[in-house]
Amino acid sequence: MPLRHFRRETDADGILWLSIDKQGSGANTLSDDVVGELESVLDALEADPPRALVLRSAKDKGFVAGADITEFVGLGEADGYAKVRRVQRAFARIEALEINTASLVHGYCLGGGLELALATRARIARIDATFGAPEVTLGLHPGFGGTARLTRLIQAPRAMELMLSGRTIDAQQAQRLGIVDAVADANDIEALARRTVLGGAGRPRPRPWLSLYNAGPVRRLLGALMRRRLAESMPFADNPAPYALIDLWVRFGGARAEMIEAEAASFARLVAGEVAQARVRAFFERADRART
């Protein structure tokens, strides 16, 4: 199968090294055509599984920058819901693969890129990697399953703070939080990724104590505190996205599948709204000014 946006290489150990390389772009983004090609790659993987899978980027500057924001301009709620559900299903297929999987991350790993990395069983970061969920700056919140995965991978209050603030963190901070499994320099990272998926370290580690942070009483208490702090600095009318994120976690944080579906509906409402559309337009206006 000819590929435009991905490169496949299977080594002598049976590991498939799948490199994302969006054609005609200096950065990888999760555009409709990239997601469509990913679905075809997954068809082949499911039909003839390799021994293990390492997902990485062929771009010099980073892993995946996130969704293709150009596709958000004028996006209606129904189309927005269909779009994010499609990506959610693709990421769920990655997560369900019955082989060890890892993301090998260098440079930026942001928004949908972070959500893609969360769908693999392990994350190996080069020392220069940065991670973040900046969707809130566009009047949105993560929409590709990231709200549910991140609040279960690490302490939910830490995950919520990262998504509500939109800030980025470096590889070592991500490792301390539990987002990243290991950090290495450029000379060692591929060997580390190989050892991870061949040695079984790509299997998720059970950490049942994390479920305490998603218990109903805890979510309701922390959610009320988050809303109160948020109201002091950002009125709802200025940006409903962080409020929607808090509501999403408080209502559905105890039920993973329901939270992912509700995440899509919430994202779709936001992306079609006036605040997100205005912020998306402003994003492109700033980019145009920077180029001139």
C-alpha positions as CSV (number, residue, x, y, z in Angstrom):
1,M,0.0,0.0,0.0
2,P,1.6,3.3,-1.1
3,L,1.7,5.9,1.8
4,R,2.0,9.6,1.5
5,H,2.2,10.6,5.2
6,F,3.7,7.6,6.9
7,R,6.9,5.6,6.5
8,R,7.1,1.9,7.5
9,E,10.2,0.0,8.3
10,T,10.2,-3.5,10.0
11,D,13.6,-4.4,11.5
12,A,15.2,-7.8,12.1
13,D,13.6,-8.0,15.5
14,G,10.1,-7.7,14.0
15,I,9.5,-4.2,15.3
16,L,7.6,-1.9,13.0
17,W,9.0,1.6,13.1
18,L,6.1,3.8,11.9
19,S,7.3,7.3,11.1
20,I,4.8,10.2,10.6
21,D,5.9,12.5,7.8
22,K,3.0,14.7,6.6
23,Q,3.7,15.4,3.0
24,G,4.1,19.1,2.0
25,S,4.3,20.3,5.6
26,G,7.1,21.2,7.9
27,A,5.2,19.8,10.9
28,N,3.0,16.8,11.5
29,T,-0.7,17.6,12.1
30,L,-3.7,15.3,12.3
31,S,-5.5,16.5,9.2
32,D,-8.3,14.4,7.7
33,D,-6.0,12.9,5.1
34,V,-3.4,11.9,7.7
35,V,-6.1,10.3,9.9
36,G,-7.5,8.5,6.8
37,E,-4.1,7.1,6.0
38,L,-3.6,6.1,9.7
39,E,-6.8,4.1,9.4
40,S,-5.4,2.2,6.4
41,V,-2.1,1.5,8.3
42,L,-4.1,0.1,11.2
43,D,-6.1,-2.1,8.8
44,A,-2.8,-3.7,7.7
45,L,-1.5,-3.9,11.3
46,E,-4.5,-5.7,12.6
47,A,-4.5,-8.1,9.6
48,D,-0.8,-8.9,10.0
49,P,0.6,-7.7,13.4
50,P,4.3,-7.1,13.8
51,R,6.1,-8.2,16.9
52,A,5.9,-4.6,18.3
53,L,5.2,-1.1,17.1
54,V,7.2,2.1,17.7
55,L,5.5,5.3,16.5
56,R,7.8,8.3,15.8
57,S,8.1,11.4,13.6
58,A,10.3,11.9,10.6
59,K,10.2,15.7,11.1
60,D,13.3,17.4,12.6
61,K,11.5,19.7,15.0
62,G,9.0,17.5,16.7
63,F,6.5,14.6,17.0
64,V,3.0,15.9,16.2
65,A,1.9,19.5,16.7
66,G,-1.8,18.6,17.1
67,A,-4.9,18.8,15.0
68,D,-4.9,20.6,11.7
69,I,-6.5,23.9,12.9
70,T,-7.3,25.0,9.3
71,E,-10.0,22.4,9.4
72,F,-11.7,24.0,12.3
73,V,-12.5,27.3,10.5
74,G,-16.3,27.4,10.1
75,L,-16.7,23.9,11.4
76,G,-20.3,23.1,12.5
77,E,-21.2,21.1,15.6
78,A,-22.4,18.0,13.7
79,D,-19.3,17.9,11.5
80,G,-17.1,18.6,14.5
81,Y,-18.5,15.7,16.4
82,A,-18.0,13.3,13.4
83,K,-14.4,14.5,13.0
84,V,-13.3,14.0,16.6
85,R,-15.2,10.6,16.9
86,R,-13.3,9.4,13.8
87,V,-9.9,10.3,15.4
88,Q,-11.0,8.8,18.7
89,R,-11.8,5.5,17.0
90,A,-8.4,5.4,15.3
91,F,-6.6,6.1,18.6
92,A,-8.7,3.4,20.3
93,R,-7.6,0.9,17.7
94,I,-3.9,1.8,18.5
95,E,-4.6,1.3,22.2
96,A,-6.3,-2.1,21.5
97,L,-3.4,-3.6,19.5
98,E,-2.3,-6.8,21.1
99,I,1.3,-6.0,20.8
100,N,3.7,-3.8,22.8
101,T,3.5,-0.2,21.5
102,A,5.5,2.9,22.2
103,S,5.8,6.5,21.1
104,L,9.3,7.8,20.5
105,V,9.0,11.6,21.0
106,H,11.4,14.4,20.2
107,G,10.7,18.1,20.1
108,Y,7.1,19.2,20.5
109,C,4.3,16.8,21.4
110,L,1.2,19.0,21.7
111,G,-2.5,18.7,21.7
112,G,-3.6,15.9,19.5
113,G,0.0,14.8,19.3
114,L,0.0,14.2,23.0
115,E,-3.3,12.4,22.7
116,L,-1.8,10.1,20.0
117,A,1.2,9.3,22.2
118,L,-1.2,8.5,25.1
119,A,-2.8,5.8,23.0
120,T,0.4,3.8,22.9
121,R,1.4,1.7,25.9
122,A,4.7,3.6,26.6
123,R,6.2,7.0,25.8
124,I,10.0,7.4,25.4
125,A,11.1,11.0,25.2
126,R,14.3,12.6,23.9
127,I,15.7,15.1,26.4
128,D,14.6,18.0,24.2
129,A,10.9,16.9,24.1
130,T,8.1,19.2,25.3
131,F,4.5,18.1,26.1
132,G,1.3,20.1,26.5
133,A,-2.4,20.3,25.9
134,P,-2.8,23.9,24.6
135,E,-6.3,23.5,23.3
136,V,-7.7,25.9,25.9
137,T,-5.9,28.8,24.3
138,L,-8.1,28.2,21.2
139,G,-11.3,28.0,23.2
140,L,-11.3,24.2,23.2
141,H,-10.3,21.3,25.3
142,P,-8.7,17.9,24.2
143,G,-11.0,16.0,22.0
144,F,-9.3,12.8,20.8
145,G,-9.7,10.9,24.1
146,G,-7.0,12.8,26.0
147,T,-9.2,14.0,28.8
148,A,-10.0,10.4,29.8
149,R,-6.6,8.9,29.2
150,L,-4.6,11.6,30.9
151,T,-6.8,11.8,34.0
152,R,-6.2,8.0,34.5
153,L,-2.5,7.8,33.5
154,I,-1.5,10.4,36.2
155,Q,-3.1,12.0,39.2
156,A,-6.3,13.6,37.9
157,P,-5.8,17.0,39.5
158,R,-2.3,17.2,37.9
159,A,-3.8,16.2,34.5
160,M,-6.6,18.8,34.9
161,E,-4.2,21.5,35.8
162,L,-2.1,20.8,32.7
163,M,-5.2,20.9,30.4
164,L,-6.8,23.9,32.1
165,S,-3.6,26.0,31.9
166,G,-2.5,25.0,28.4
167,R,1.1,25.2,29.6
168,T,3.9,23.0,28.2
169,I,6.3,20.9,30.3
170,D,9.7,19.4,29.4
171,A,10.6,15.7,29.2
172,Q,11.9,15.4,32.7
173,Q,8.8,17.1,34.2
174,A,6.6,14.8,32.1
175,Q,8.5,11.8,33.4
176,R,8.1,12.9,37.0
177,L,4.3,13.3,36.4
178,G,4.2,9.8,34.9
179,I,3.3,10.9,31.3
180,V,6.7,9.7,30.0
181,D,8.2,6.3,30.9
182,A,11.8,7.1,30.1
183,V,14.0,10.0,28.9
184,A,17.2,9.6,26.9
185,D,19.5,11.6,24.7
186,A,19.5,11.4,20.9
187,N,22.2,8.7,20.8
188,D,20.3,6.3,23.1
189,I,16.6,6.8,22.4
190,E,16.1,4.3,19.7
191,A,17.9,1.6,21.6
192,L,15.8,2.4,24.7
193,A,12.6,2.2,22.6
194,R,13.6,-1.1,21.2
195,R,14.4,-2.5,24.7
196,T,11.0,-1.1,25.9
197,V,8.8,-2.9,23.4
198,L,10.9,-6.1,23.3
199,G,11.3,-6.4,27.0
200,G,7.6,-6.1,27.9
201,A,7.9,-2.7,29.4
202,G,5.4,-1.5,26.9
203,R,2.7,-3.1,28.9
204,P,0.7,-0.7,31.0
205,R,1.6,-0.7,34.7
206,P,-1.5,-1.2,36.9
207,R,-1.8,1.7,39.4
208,P,-5.2,1.2,41.1
209,W,-4.5,4.0,43.6
210,L,-5.0,6.5,40.8
211,S,-8.6,5.7,40.6
212,L,-9.1,7.4,44.0
213,Y,-8.7,10.8,42.3
214,N,-11.5,9.9,39.9
215,A,-14.0,8.9,42.6
216,G,-17.2,10.8,42.5
217,P,-16.9,12.7,45.8
218,V,-13.3,13.7,45.0
219,R,-14.3,14.9,41.5
220,R,-17.2,17.0,42.9
221,L,-15.1,18.6,45.6
222,L,-12.1,19.3,43.4
223,G,-14.3,20.4,40.5
224,A,-16.0,23.1,42.7
225,L,-12.6,24.4,43.8
226,M,-11.4,24.5,40.2
227,R,-14.5,26.4,39.1
228,R,-14.0,28.9,41.9
229,R,-10.4,29.6,41.1
230,L,-11.2,29.8,37.4
231,A,-14.0,32.3,37.9
232,E,-11.5,34.7,39.7
233,S,-9.3,34.9,36.6
234,M,-11.5,34.1,33.5
235,P,-15.2,34.7,33.2
236,F,-17.2,32.0,31.4
237,A,-18.1,34.3,28.6
238,D,-14.4,34.9,27.8
239,N,-13.7,31.2,27.4
240,P,-16.2,28.5,28.2
241,A,-13.7,25.7,27.4
242,P,-12.1,25.3,30.8
243,Y,-15.5,25.3,32.4
244,A,-16.6,22.6,29.9
245,L,-13.5,20.6,30.7
246,I,-14.2,20.7,34.5
247,D,-17.9,19.7,33.9
248,L,-16.8,16.9,31.7
249,W,-14.5,15.4,34.3
250,V,-16.9,15.9,37.2
251,R,-19.8,14.3,35.4
252,F,-18.0,11.5,33.6
253,G,-14.5,11.0,35.2
254,G,-15.6,7.7,36.7
255,A,-16.6,6.1,33.4
256,R,-13.9,6.1,30.8
257,A,-15.9,5.2,27.7
258,E,-18.7,7.6,28.5
259,M,-16.2,10.3,29.2
260,I,-14.6,9.9,25.7
261,E,-17.9,10.1,24.0
262,A,-19.0,13.1,26.1
263,E,-15.6,14.7,25.3
264,A,-16.4,14.5,21.6
265,A,-19.8,16.1,22.1
266,S,-18.4,18.9,24.3
267,F,-15.5,19.6,21.9
268,A,-18.0,19.8,19.0
269,R,-20.1,22.4,20.8
270,L,-17.1,24.4,21.6
271,V,-15.5,24.3,18.2
272,A,-18.7,25.6,16.5
273,G,-19.1,28.4,19.1
274,E,-18.2,32.0,18.7
275,V,-15.3,32.0,21.2
276,A,-13.4,29.2,19.5
277,Q,-14.1,30.4,16.0
278,A,-12.8,33.9,17.0
279,R,-9.7,32.5,18.6
280,V,-9.0,30.2,15.6
281,R,-9.3,33.3,13.2
282,A,-7.0,35.3,15.6
283,F,-4.5,32.4,15.5
284,F,-4.2,32.6,11.7
285,E,-4.0,36.4,11.8
286,R,-1.1,36.3,14.2
287,A,0.6,33.7,12.0
288,D,0.1,35.8,8.9
289,R,1.6,38.9,10.6
290,A,4.6,36.8,11.8
291,R,5.3,35.8,8.2
292,T,5.2,39.4,6.9
